[in-house]
Amino acid sequence: MNIATFNPGSVYEMSFIGDSNLRPQFVCVKRTAKTATFKAIDSNETLTRRVKVYDNSEFVLDGNYSMSPRIKASRKVKDLIYMNK
C-alpha cells in the first residue's frame, strides 16, 4: 500500500472537527523523518509537529486534545512551483 506523505512545497488543508467549512491552507516548508513544518498561507503562523500515520496517510495534530485541528497528507490542494523562503 502507498502511504500519502507530506512533501515540501505542497499545499495542504487543515480540517476542524467542530467547523467543517473552515479550511485554512498551509504549505509544507520542511520535512524530516519524524517532523513536518508548515507555514500558513494567509498569516505568519508556523507549525512544527511530529508526523503520525493513520489510514494510509500521514497527519499532524495542532494540539493535544481529542478535537484538535489536523493536517492530513491525503488532503493536498496543490504543489507550488516557486517556494519563497
PDB file of N, CA, C and O in Angstrom:
ATOM      1  N   MET A   1       0.826  -1.186   0.000  1.00  0.00           N
ATOM      2  CA  MET A   1       0.000   0.000   0.000  1.00  0.00           C
ATOM      3  C   MET A   1       0.870   1.249   0.000  1.00  0.00           C
ATOM      4  O   MET A   1       1.917   1.296   0.646  1.00  0.00           O
ATOM      5  N   ASN A   2       0.425   2.242  -0.724  1.00  0.00           N
ATOM      6  CA  ASN A   2       1.129   3.515  -0.747  1.00  0.00           C
ATOM      7  C   ASN A   2       0.579   4.419   0.341  1.00  0.00           C
ATOM      8  O   ASN A   2      -0.633   4.543   0.515  1.00  0.00           O
ATOM      9  N   ILE A   3       1.486   5.044   1.066  1.00  0.00           N
ATOM     10  CA  ILE A   3       1.090   5.974   2.118  1.00  0.00           C
ATOM     11  C   ILE A   3       1.239   7.392   1.580  1.00  0.00           C
ATOM     12  O   ILE A   3       2.280   7.744   1.025  1.00  0.00           O
ATOM     13  N   ALA A   4       0.190   8.210   1.747  1.00  0.00           N
ATOM     14  CA  ALA A   4       0.263   9.622   1.347  1.00  0.00           C
ATOM     15  C   ALA A   4       1.215  10.327   2.307  1.00  0.00           C
ATOM     16  O   ALA A   4       1.036  10.258   3.523  1.00  0.00           O
ATOM     17  N   THR A   5       2.232  11.007   1.763  1.00  0.00           N
ATOM     18  CA  THR A   5       3.245  11.659   2.596  1.00  0.00           C
ATOM     19  C   THR A   5       3.267  13.162   2.350  1.00  0.00           C
ATOM     20  O   THR A   5       2.826  13.644   1.307  1.00  0.00           O
ATOM     21  N   PHE A   6       3.793  13.894   3.337  1.00  0.00           N
ATOM     22  CA  PHE A   6       3.971  15.335   3.201  1.00  0.00           C
ATOM     23  C   PHE A   6       5.217  15.601   2.368  1.00  0.00           C
ATOM     24  O   PHE A   6       6.266  14.998   2.592  1.00  0.00           O
ATOM     25  N   ASN A   7       5.093  16.512   1.402  1.00  0.00           N
ATOM     26  CA  ASN A   7       6.216  16.890   0.547  1.00  0.00           C
ATOM     27  C   ASN A   7       6.442  18.389   0.642  1.00  0.00           C
ATOM     28  O   ASN A   7       5.491  19.160   0.513  1.00  0.00           O
ATOM     29  N   PRO A   8       7.688  18.825   0.867  1.00  0.00           N
ATOM     30  CA  PRO A   8       7.959  20.271   0.901  1.00  0.00           C
ATOM     31  C   PRO A   8       7.543  20.929  -0.407  1.00  0.00           C
ATOM     32  O   PRO A   8       7.815  20.418  -1.493  1.00  0.00           O
ATOM     33  N   GLY A   9       6.878  22.072  -0.281  1.00  0.00           N
ATOM     34  CA  GLY A   9       6.405  22.801  -1.441  1.00  0.00           C
ATOM     35  C   GLY A   9       4.961  22.504  -1.809  1.00  0.00           C
ATOM     36  O   GLY A   9       4.416  23.128  -2.719  1.00  0.00           O
ATOM     37  N   SER A  10       4.334  21.562  -1.118  1.00  0.00           N
ATOM     38  CA  SER A  10       2.937  21.233  -1.390  1.00  0.00           C
ATOM     39  C   SER A  10       2.019  21.953  -0.407  1.00  0.00           C
ATOM     40  O   SER A  10       2.401  22.218   0.732  1.00  0.00           O
ATOM     41  N   VAL A  11       0.804  22.266  -0.857  1.00  0.00           N
ATOM     42  CA  VAL A  11      -0.185  22.968  -0.040  1.00  0.00           C
ATOM     43  C   VAL A  11      -1.212  21.961   0.455  1.00  0.00           C
ATOM     44  O   VAL A  11      -1.719  21.144  -0.314  1.00  0.00           O
ATOM     45  N   TYR A  12      -1.516  22.029   1.753  1.00  0.00           N
ATOM     46  CA  TYR A  12      -2.466  21.119   2.388  1.00  0.00           C
ATOM     47  C   TYR A  12      -3.528  21.917   3.131  1.00  0.00           C
ATOM     48  O   TYR A  12      -3.291  23.052   3.544  1.00  0.00           O
ATOM     49  N   GLU A  13      -4.711  21.307   3.299  1.00  0.00           N
ATOM     50  CA  GLU A  13      -5.788  21.941   4.052  1.00  0.00           C
ATOM     51  C   GLU A  13      -5.807  21.416   5.476  1.00  0.00           C
ATOM     52  O   GLU A  13      -5.658  20.216   5.706  1.00  0.00           O
ATOM     53  N   MET A  14      -5.991  22.318   6.429  1.00  0.00           N
ATOM     54  CA  MET A  14      -6.207  21.926   7.814  1.00  0.00           C
ATOM     55  C   MET A  14      -7.707  21.732   8.003  1.00  0.00           C
ATOM     56  O   MET A  14      -8.501  22.509   7.473  1.00  0.00           O
ATOM     57  N   SER A  15      -8.097  20.721   8.739  1.00  0.00           N
ATOM     58  CA  SER A  15      -9.523  20.482   8.968  1.00  0.00           C
ATOM     59  C   SER A  15      -9.826  20.538  10.461  1.00  0.00           C
ATOM     60  O   SER A  15      -8.999  20.184  11.301  1.00  0.00           O
ATOM     61  N   PHE A  16     -11.037  20.993  10.760  1.00  0.00           N
ATOM     62  CA  PHE A  16     -11.519  21.125  12.127  1.00  0.00           C
ATOM     63  C   PHE A  16     -12.746  20.235  12.308  1.00  0.00           C
ATOM     64  O   PHE A  16     -13.621  20.215  11.441  1.00  0.00           O
ATOM     65  N   ILE A  17     -12.826  19.513  13.396  1.00  0.00           N
ATOM     66  CA  ILE A  17     -13.983  18.666  13.647  1.00  0.00           C
ATOM     67  C   ILE A  17     -15.213  19.522  13.931  1.00  0.00           C
ATOM     68  O   ILE A  17     -16.313  19.180  13.496  1.00  0.00           O
ATOM     69  N   GLY A  18     -15.046  20.615  14.646  1.00  0.00           N
ATOM     70  CA  GLY A  18     -16.173  21.457  15.040  1.00  0.00           C
ATOM     71  C   GLY A  18     -16.708  22.365  13.948  1.00  0.00           C
ATOM     72  O   GLY A  18     -17.852  22.812  14.043  1.00  0.00           O
ATOM     73  N   ASP A  19     -15.920  22.661  12.902  1.00  0.00           N
ATOM     74  CA  ASP A  19     -16.359  23.550  11.829  1.00  0.00           C
ATOM     75  C   ASP A  19     -15.848  22.998  10.500  1.00  0.00           C
ATOM     76  O   ASP A  19     -14.705  23.246  10.117  1.00  0.00           O
ATOM     77  N   SER A  20     -16.687  22.262   9.812  1.00  0.00           N
ATOM     78  CA  SER A  20     -16.257  21.597   8.584  1.00  0.00           C
ATOM     79  C   SER A  20     -16.062  22.551   7.414  1.00  0.00           C
ATOM     80  O   SER A  20     -15.459  22.169   6.411  1.00  0.00           O
ATOM     81  N   ASN A  21     -16.559  23.789   7.516  1.00  0.00           N
ATOM     82  CA  ASN A  21     -16.391  24.767   6.442  1.00  0.00           C
ATOM     83  C   ASN A  21     -15.095  25.561   6.551  1.00  0.00           C
ATOM     84  O   ASN A  21     -14.696  26.217   5.589  1.00  0.00           O
ATOM     85  N   LEU A  22     -14.438  25.514   7.692  1.00  0.00           N
ATOM     86  CA  LEU A  22     -13.183  26.236   7.898  1.00  0.00           C
ATOM     87  C   LEU A  22     -12.035  25.366   7.395  1.00  0.00           C
ATOM     88  O   LEU A  22     -11.783  24.292   7.942  1.00  0.00           O
ATOM     89  N   ARG A  23     -11.341  25.823   6.360  1.00  0.00           N
ATOM     90  CA  ARG A  23     -10.269  25.050   5.725  1.00  0.00           C
ATOM     91  C   ARG A  23      -9.053  25.931   5.418  1.00  0.00           C
ATOM     92  O   ARG A  23      -8.790  26.213   4.249  1.00  0.00           O
ATOM     93  N   PRO A  24      -8.302  26.374   6.442  1.00  0.00           N
ATOM     94  CA  PRO A  24      -7.104  27.164   6.153  1.00  0.00           C
ATOM     95  C   PRO A  24      -6.052  26.312   5.441  1.00  0.00           C
ATOM     96  O   PRO A  24      -5.961  25.104   5.663  1.00  0.00           O
ATOM     97  N   GLN A  25      -5.265  26.955   4.585  1.00  0.00           N
ATOM     98  CA  GLN A  25      -4.267  26.241   3.807  1.00  0.00           C
ATOM     99  C   GLN A  25      -2.875  26.505   4.359  1.00  0.00           C
ATOM    100  O   GLN A  25      -2.554  27.620   4.770  1.00  0.00           O
ATOM    101  N   PHE A  26      -2.055  25.458   4.363  1.00  0.00           N
ATOM    102  CA  PHE A  26      -0.687  25.508   4.862  1.00  0.00           C
ATOM    103  C   PHE A  26       0.252  24.917   3.828  1.00  0.00           C
ATOM    104  O   PHE A  26      -0.092  23.956   3.139  1.00  0.00           O
ATOM    105  N   VAL A  27       1.450  25.500   3.724  1.00  0.00           N
ATOM    106  CA  VAL A  27       2.498  24.989   2.839  1.00  0.00           C
ATOM    107  C   VAL A  27       3.490  24.199   3.679  1.00  0.00           C
ATOM    108  O   VAL A  27       3.943  24.679   4.718  1.00  0.00           O
ATOM    109  N   CYS A  28       3.828  23.010   3.246  1.00  0.00           N
ATOM    110  CA  CYS A  28       4.873  22.237   3.914  1.00  0.00           C
ATOM    111  C   CYS A  28       6.213  22.828   3.484  1.00  0.00           C
ATOM    112  O   CYS A  28       6.566  22.770   2.306  1.00  0.00           O
ATOM    113  N   VAL A  29       6.960  23.398   4.432  1.00  0.00           N
ATOM    114  CA  VAL A  29       8.217  24.056   4.092  1.00  0.00           C
ATOM    115  C   VAL A  29       9.438  23.211   4.440  1.00  0.00           C
ATOM    116  O   VAL A  29      10.525  23.443   3.913  1.00  0.00           O
ATOM    117  N   LYS A  30       9.259  22.216   5.342  1.00  0.00           N
ATOM    118  CA  LYS A  30      10.390  21.373   5.730  1.00  0.00           C
ATOM    119  C   LYS A  30       9.859  20.028   6.183  1.00  0.00           C
ATOM    120  O   LYS A  30       8.802  19.937   6.809  1.00  0.00           O
ATOM    121  N   ARG A  31      10.608  18.984   5.857  1.00  0.00           N
ATOM    122  CA  ARG A  31      10.190  17.638   6.244  1.00  0.00           C
ATOM    123  C   ARG A  31      11.406  16.854   6.677  1.00  0.00           C
ATOM    124  O   ARG A  31      12.389  16.781   5.940  1.00  0.00           O
ATOM    125  N   THR A  32      11.359  16.260   7.866  1.00  0.00           N
ATOM    126  CA  THR A  32      12.396  15.340   8.327  1.00  0.00           C
ATOM    127  C   THR A  32      11.742  13.972   8.487  1.00  0.00           C
ATOM    128  O   THR A  32      10.565  13.800   8.172  1.00  0.00           O
ATOM    129  N   ALA A  33      12.505  13.007   8.973  1.00  0.00           N
ATOM    130  CA  ALA A  33      11.953  11.665   9.142  1.00  0.00           C
ATOM    131  C   ALA A  33      10.839  11.632  10.180  1.00  0.00           C
ATOM    132  O   ALA A  33       9.917  10.824  10.068  1.00  0.00           O
ATOM    133  N   LYS A  34      10.909  12.510  11.201  1.00  0.00           N
ATOM    134  CA  LYS A  34       9.932  12.473  12.285  1.00  0.00           C
ATOM    135  C   LYS A  34       9.019  13.687  12.365  1.00  0.00           C
ATOM    136  O   LYS A  34       7.976  13.614  13.014  1.00  0.00           O
ATOM    137  N   THR A  35       9.372  14.805  11.726  1.00  0.00           N
ATOM    138  CA  THR A  35       8.581  16.027  11.856  1.00  0.00           C
ATOM    139  C   THR A  35       8.286  16.654  10.499  1.00  0.00           C
ATOM    140  O   THR A  35       8.924  16.353   9.490  1.00  0.00           O
ATOM    141  N   ALA A  36       7.295  17.536  10.520  1.00  0.00           N
ATOM    142  CA  ALA A  36       6.962  18.336   9.335  1.00  0.00           C
ATOM    143  C   ALA A  36       6.713  19.763   9.806  1.00  0.00           C
ATOM    144  O   ALA A  36       6.118  19.973  10.864  1.00  0.00           O
ATOM    145  N   THR A  37       7.169  20.758   9.017  1.00  0.00           N
ATOM    146  CA  THR A  37       6.971  22.163   9.337  1.00  0.00           C
ATOM    147  C   THR A  37       6.085  22.778   8.271  1.00  0.00           C
ATOM    148  O   THR A  37       6.316  22.609   7.073  1.00  0.00           O
ATOM    149  N   PHE A  38       5.060  23.497   8.728  1.00  0.00           N
ATOM    150  CA  PHE A  38       4.087  24.120   7.844  1.00  0.00           C
ATOM    151  C   PHE A  38       4.022  25.614   8.101  1.00  0.00           C
ATOM    152  O   PHE A  38       4.199  26.063   9.233  1.00  0.00           O
ATOM    153  N   LYS A  39       3.766  26.389   7.046  1.00  0.00           N
ATOM    154  CA  LYS A  39       3.550  27.827   7.165  1.00  0.00           C
ATOM    155  C   LYS A  39       2.182  28.142   6.580  1.00  0.00           C
ATOM    156  O   LYS A  39       1.846  27.705   5.479  1.00  0.00           O
ATOM    157  N   ALA A  40       1.393  28.912   7.339  1.00  0.00           N
ATOM    158  CA  ALA A  40       0.066  29.293   6.872  1.00  0.00           C
ATOM    159  C   ALA A  40       0.182  30.241   5.683  1.00  0.00           C
ATOM    160  O   ALA A  40       1.067  31.096   5.656  1.00  0.00           O
ATOM    161  N   ILE A  41      -0.697  30.097   4.709  1.00  0.00           N
ATOM    162  CA  ILE A  41      -0.665  30.942   3.518  1.00  0.00           C
ATOM    163  C   ILE A  41      -1.170  32.349   3.830  1.00  0.00           C
ATOM    164  O   ILE A  41      -0.638  33.323   3.297  1.00  0.00           O
ATOM    165  N   ASP A  42      -2.177  32.471   4.677  1.00  0.00           N
ATOM    166  CA  ASP A  42      -2.798  33.771   4.928  1.00  0.00           C
ATOM    167  C   ASP A  42      -2.358  34.441   6.224  1.00  0.00           C
ATOM    168  O   ASP A  42      -2.947  35.450   6.611  1.00  0.00           O
ATOM    169  N   SER A  43      -1.332  33.908   6.916  1.00  0.00           N
ATOM    170  CA  SER A  43      -0.835  34.541   8.142  1.00  0.00           C
ATOM    171  C   SER A  43       0.632  34.157   8.343  1.00  0.00           C
ATOM    172  O   SER A  43       1.222  33.471   7.509  1.00  0.00           O
ATOM    173  N   ASN A  44       1.207  34.600   9.445  1.00  0.00           N
ATOM    174  CA  ASN A  44       2.610  34.289   9.749  1.00  0.00           C
ATOM    175  C   ASN A  44       2.750  33.072  10.653  1.00  0.00           C
ATOM    176  O   ASN A  44       3.831  32.827  11.190  1.00  0.00           O
ATOM    177  N   GLU A  45       1.690  32.315  10.829  1.00  0.00           N
ATOM    178  CA  GLU A  45       1.713  31.151  11.704  1.00  0.00           C
ATOM    179  C   GLU A  45       2.586  30.050  11.119  1.00  0.00           C
ATOM    180  O   GLU A  45       2.494  29.736   9.932  1.00  0.00           O
ATOM    181  N   THR A  46       3.433  29.465  11.962  1.00  0.00           N
ATOM    182  CA  THR A  46       4.281  28.346  11.569  1.00  0.00           C
ATOM    183  C   THR A  46       4.080  27.210  12.566  1.00  0.00           C
ATOM    184  O   THR A  46       4.070  27.434  13.777  1.00  0.00           O
ATOM    185  N   LEU A  47       3.919  25.998  12.057  1.00  0.00           N
ATOM    186  CA  LEU A  47       3.721  24.820  12.892  1.00  0.00           C
ATOM    187  C   LEU A  47       4.811  23.799  12.614  1.00  0.00           C
ATOM    188  O   LEU A  47       5.089  23.491  11.455  1.00  0.00           O
ATOM    189  N   THR A  48       5.424  23.276  13.650  1.00  0.00           N
ATOM    190  CA  THR A  48       6.325  22.142  13.524  1.00  0.00           C
ATOM    191  C   THR A  48       5.779  21.056  14.429  1.00  0.00           C
ATOM    192  O   THR A  48       5.708  21.229  15.646  1.00  0.00           O
ATOM    193  N   ARG A  49       5.397  19.945  13.838  1.00  0.00           N
ATOM    194  CA  ARG A  49       4.737  18.875  14.581  1.00  0.00           C
ATOM    195  C   ARG A  49       5.290  17.511  14.177  1.00  0.00           C
ATOM    196  O   ARG A  49       5.814  17.333  13.078  1.00  0.00           O
ATOM    197  N   ARG A  50       5.159  16.553  15.098  1.00  0.00           N
ATOM    198  CA  ARG A  50       5.544  15.170  14.808  1.00  0.00           C
ATOM    199  C   ARG A  50       4.527  14.540  13.867  1.00  0.00           C
ATOM    200  O   ARG A  50       3.323  14.761  13.994  1.00  0.00           O
ATOM    201  N   VAL A  51       5.023  13.764  12.934  1.00  0.00           N
ATOM    202  CA  VAL A  51       4.179  13.122  11.934  1.00  0.00           C
ATOM    203  C   VAL A  51       3.716  11.762  12.458  1.00  0.00           C
ATOM    204  O   VAL A  51       4.501  10.990  13.007  1.00  0.00           O
ATOM    205  N   LYS A  52       2.432  11.492  12.276  1.00  0.00           N
ATOM    206  CA  LYS A  52       1.844  10.196  12.628  1.00  0.00           C
ATOM    207  C   LYS A  52       1.198   9.628  11.371  1.00  0.00           C
ATOM    208  O   LYS A  52       0.946  10.358  10.412  1.00  0.00           O
ATOM    209  N   VAL A  53       0.933   8.327  11.377  1.00  0.00           N
ATOM    210  CA  VAL A  53       0.315   7.670  10.219  1.00  0.00           C
ATOM    211  C   VAL A  53      -0.962   6.978  10.669  1.00  0.00           C
ATOM    212  O   VAL A  53      -0.981   6.270  11.676  1.00  0.00           O
ATOM    213  N   TYR A  54      -2.041   7.197   9.899  1.00  0.00           N
ATOM    214  CA  TYR A  54      -3.312   6.519  10.133  1.00  0.00           C
ATOM    215  C   TYR A  54      -4.047   6.411   8.801  1.00  0.00           C
ATOM    216  O   TYR A  54      -4.088   7.372   8.032  1.00  0.00           O
ATOM    217  N   ASP A  55      -4.614   5.273   8.534  1.00  0.00           N
ATOM    218  CA  ASP A  55      -5.430   5.053   7.343  1.00  0.00           C
ATOM    219  C   ASP A  55      -4.665   5.397   6.058  1.00  0.00           C
ATOM    220  O   ASP A  55      -5.195   6.077   5.179  1.00  0.00           O
ATOM    221  N   ASN A  56      -3.418   4.922   5.954  1.00  0.00           N
ATOM    222  CA  ASN A  56      -2.555   5.112   4.776  1.00  0.00           C
ATOM    223  C   ASN A  56      -2.284   6.574   4.447  1.00  0.00           C
ATOM    224  O   ASN A  56      -2.104   6.921   3.280  1.00  0.00           O
ATOM    225  N   SER A  57      -2.251   7.433   5.462  1.00  0.00           N
ATOM    226  CA  SER A  57      -1.959   8.852   5.248  1.00  0.00           C
ATOM    227  C   SER A  57      -1.232   9.410   6.460  1.00  0.00           C
ATOM    228  O   SER A  57      -1.594   9.133   7.604  1.00  0.00           O
ATOM    229  N   GLU A  58      -0.192  10.206   6.187  1.00  0.00           N
ATOM    230  CA  GLU A  58       0.464  10.903   7.286  1.00  0.00           C
ATOM    231  C   GLU A  58      -0.422  12.060   7.739  1.00  0.00           C
ATOM    232  O   GLU A  58      -1.188  12.608   6.947  1.00  0.00           O
ATOM    233  N   PHE A  59      -0.313  12.431   9.024  1.00  0.00           N
ATOM    234  CA  PHE A  59      -1.059  13.572   9.537  1.00  0.00           C
ATOM    235  C   PHE A  59      -0.328  14.186  10.717  1.00  0.00           C
ATOM    236  O   PHE A  59       0.497  13.536  11.359  1.00  0.00           O
ATOM    237  N   VAL A  60      -0.639  15.440  10.993  1.00  0.00           N
ATOM    238  CA  VAL A  60      -0.136  16.127  12.191  1.00  0.00           C
ATOM    239  C   VAL A  60      -1.330  16.751  12.904  1.00  0.00           C
ATOM    240  O   VAL A  60      -2.309  17.155  12.276  1.00  0.00           O
ATOM    241  N   LEU A  61      -1.229  16.822  14.221  1.00  0.00           N
ATOM    242  CA  LEU A  61      -2.272  17.446  15.031  1.00  0.00           C
ATOM    243  C   LEU A  61      -1.764  18.775  15.563  1.00  0.00           C
ATOM    244  O   LEU A  61      -0.603  18.893  15.954  1.00  0.00           O
ATOM    245  N   ASP A  62      -2.634  19.770  15.578  1.00  0.00           N
ATOM    246  CA  ASP A  62      -2.285  21.079  16.139  1.00  0.00           C
ATOM    247  C   ASP A  62      -2.889  21.192  17.537  1.00  0.00           C
ATOM    248  O   ASP A  62      -3.742  22.043  17.790  1.00  0.00           O
ATOM    249  N   GLY A  63      -2.442  20.333  18.430  1.00  0.00           N
ATOM    250  CA  GLY A  63      -2.925  20.322  19.807  1.00  0.00           C
ATOM    251  C   GLY A  63      -2.851  18.918  20.374  1.00  0.00           C
ATOM    252  O   GLY A  63      -2.520  17.961  19.674  1.00  0.00           O
ATOM    253  N   ASN A  64      -3.166  18.814  21.657  1.00  0.00           N
ATOM    254  CA  ASN A  64      -3.098  17.526  22.351  1.00  0.00           C
ATOM    255  C   ASN A  64      -4.451  17.125  22.909  1.00  0.00           C
ATOM    256  O   ASN A  64      -4.517  16.489  23.961  1.00  0.00           O
ATOM    257  N   TYR A  65      -5.512  17.476  22.241  1.00  0.00           N
ATOM    258  CA  TYR A  65      -6.845  17.138  22.723  1.00  0.00           C
ATOM    259  C   TYR A  65      -7.617  16.435  21.606  1.00  0.00           C
ATOM    260  O   TYR A  65      -7.207  16.472  20.446  1.00  0.00           O
ATOM    261  N   SER A  66      -8.718  15.803  21.952  1.00  0.00           N
ATOM    262  CA  SER A  66      -9.406  14.917  21.024  1.00  0.00           C
ATOM    263  C   SER A  66      -9.954  15.614  19.785  1.00  0.00           C
ATOM    264  O   SER A  66     -10.040  14.994  18.725  1.00  0.00           O
ATOM    265  N   MET A  67     -10.327  16.884  19.890  1.00  0.00           N
ATOM    266  CA  MET A  67     -10.911  17.579  18.736  1.00  0.00           C
ATOM    267  C   MET A  67      -9.950  18.610  18.144  1.00  0.00           C
ATOM    268  O   MET A  67     -10.385  19.610  17.573  1.00  0.00           O
ATOM    269  N   SER A  68      -8.660  18.370  18.280  1.00  0.00           N
ATOM    270  CA  SER A  68      -7.681  19.326  17.759  1.00  0.00           C
ATOM    271  C   SER A  68      -7.670  19.314  16.233  1.00  0.00           C
ATOM    272  O   SER A  68      -7.926  18.282  15.615  1.00  0.00           O
ATOM    273  N   PRO A  69      -7.371  20.471  15.625  1.00  0.00           N
ATOM    274  CA  PRO A  69      -7.289  20.541  14.161  1.00  0.00           C
ATOM    275  C   PRO A  69      -6.164  19.652  13.638  1.00  0.00           C
ATOM    276  O   PRO A  69      -5.181  19.399  14.335  1.00  0.00           O
ATOM    277  N   ARG A  70      -6.321  19.185  12.412  1.00  0.00           N
ATOM    278  CA  ARG A  70      -5.313  18.295  11.836  1.00  0.00           C
ATOM    279  C   ARG A  70      -5.032  18.651  10.384  1.00  0.00           C
ATOM    280  O   ARG A  70      -5.876  19.210   9.683  1.00  0.00           O
ATOM    281  N   ILE A  71      -3.839  18.318   9.962  1.00  0.00           N
ATOM    282  CA  ILE A  71      -3.455  18.426   8.554  1.00  0.00           C
ATOM    283  C   ILE A  71      -3.126  17.014   8.101  1.00  0.00           C
ATOM    284  O   ILE A  71      -2.254  16.359   8.672  1.00  0.00           O
ATOM    285  N   LYS A  72      -3.828  16.544   7.066  1.00  0.00           N
ATOM    286  CA  LYS A  72      -3.601  15.209   6.527  1.00  0.00           C
ATOM    287  C   LYS A  72      -2.924  15.300   5.162  1.00  0.00           C
ATOM    288  O   LYS A  72      -3.266  16.156   4.347  1.00  0.00           O
ATOM    289  N   ALA A  73      -1.971  14.418   4.922  1.00  0.00           N
ATOM    290  CA  ALA A  73      -1.268  14.409   3.641  1.00  0.00           C
ATOM    291  C   ALA A  73      -2.205  14.042   2.488  1.00  0.00           C
ATOM    292  O   ALA A  73      -1.949  14.412   1.343  1.00  0.00           O
ATOM    293  N   SER A  74      -3.271  13.329   2.778  1.00  0.00           N
ATOM    294  CA  SER A  74      -4.215  12.962   1.718  1.00  0.00           C
ATOM    295  C   SER A  74      -5.087  14.141   1.281  1.00  0.00           C
ATOM    296  O   SER A  74      -5.803  14.033   0.286  1.00  0.00           O
ATOM    297  N   ARG A  75      -5.042  15.267   2.006  1.00  0.00           N
ATOM    298  CA  ARG A  75      -5.825  16.458   1.661  1.00  0.00           C
ATOM    299  C   ARG A  75      -4.942  17.512   0.990  1.00  0.00           C
ATOM    300  O   ARG A  75      -5.035  18.699   1.300  1.00  0.00           O
ATOM    301  N   LYS A  76      -4.093  17.070   0.076  1.00  0.00           N
ATOM    302  CA  LYS A  76      -3.220  18.000  -0.648  1.00  0.00           C
ATOM    303  C   LYS A  76      -4.051  18.808  -1.638  1.00  0.00           C
ATOM    304  O   LYS A  76      -4.866  18.259  -2.379  1.00  0.00           O
ATOM    305  N   VAL A  77      -3.830  20.128  -1.638  1.00  0.00           N
ATOM    306  CA  VAL A  77      -4.564  21.022  -2.526  1.00  0.00           C
ATOM    307  C   VAL A  77      -3.824  21.178  -3.843  1.00  0.00           C
ATOM    308  O   VAL A  77      -4.410  21.035  -4.916  1.00  0.00           O
ATOM    309  N   LYS A  78      -2.511  21.475  -3.755  1.00  0.00           N
ATOM    310  CA  LYS A  78      -1.725  21.685  -4.968  1.00  0.00           C
ATOM    311  C   LYS A  78      -0.246  21.687  -4.620  1.00  0.00           C
ATOM    312  O   LYS A  78       0.126  21.711  -3.447  1.00  0.00           O
ATOM    313  N   ASP A  79       0.593  21.661  -5.644  1.00  0.00           N
ATOM    314  CA  ASP A  79       2.039  21.794  -5.487  1.00  0.00           C
ATOM    315  C   ASP A  79       2.428  23.202  -5.916  1.00  0.00           C
ATOM    316  O   ASP A  79       1.953  23.704  -6.934  1.00  0.00           O
ATOM    317  N   LEU A  80       3.292  23.831  -5.135  1.00  0.00           N
ATOM    318  CA  LEU A  80       3.800  25.155  -5.506  1.00  0.00           C
ATOM    319  C   LEU A  80       5.047  24.988  -6.341  1.00  0.00           C
ATOM    320  O   LEU A  80       5.917  24.184  -6.009  1.00  0.00           O
ATOM    321  N   ILE A  81       5.141  25.741  -7.423  1.00  0.00           N
ATOM    322  CA  ILE A  81       6.329  25.698  -8.272  1.00  0.00           C
ATOM    323  C   ILE A  81       7.439  26.539  -7.645  1.00  0.00           C
ATOM    324  O   ILE A  81       8.594  26.115  -7.592  1.00  0.00           O
ATOM    325  N   TYR A  82       7.084  27.723  -7.177  1.00  0.00           N
ATOM    326  CA  TYR A  82       8.056  28.628  -6.573  1.00  0.00           C
ATOM    327  C   TYR A  82       7.752  28.717  -5.084  1.00  0.00           C
ATOM    328  O   TYR A  82       6.635  29.045  -4.685  1.00  0.00           O
ATOM    329  N   MET A  83       8.756  28.421  -4.271  1.00  0.00           N
ATOM    330  CA  MET A  83       8.567  28.476  -2.826  1.00  0.00           C
ATOM    331  C   MET A  83       9.436  29.595  -2.259  1.00  0.00           C
ATOM    332  O   MET A  83      10.661  29.540  -2.369  1.00  0.00           O
ATOM    333  N   ASN A  84       8.825  30.594  -1.662  1.00  0.00           N
ATOM    334  CA  ASN A  84       9.546  31.710  -1.076  1.00  0.00           C
ATOM    335  C   ASN A  84      10.036  31.337   0.316  1.00  0.00           C
ATOM    336  O   ASN A  84       9.231  30.991   1.181  1.00  0.00           O
ATOM    337  N   LYS A  85      11.352  31.403   0.546  1.00  0.00           N
ATOM    338  CA  LYS A  85      11.911  31.013   1.845  1.00  0.00           C
ATOM    339  C   LYS A  85      11.993  32.196   2.692  1.00  0.00           C
ATOM    340  O   LYS A  85      12.436  32.105   3.837  1.00  0.00           O
TER     341      LYS A  85
END
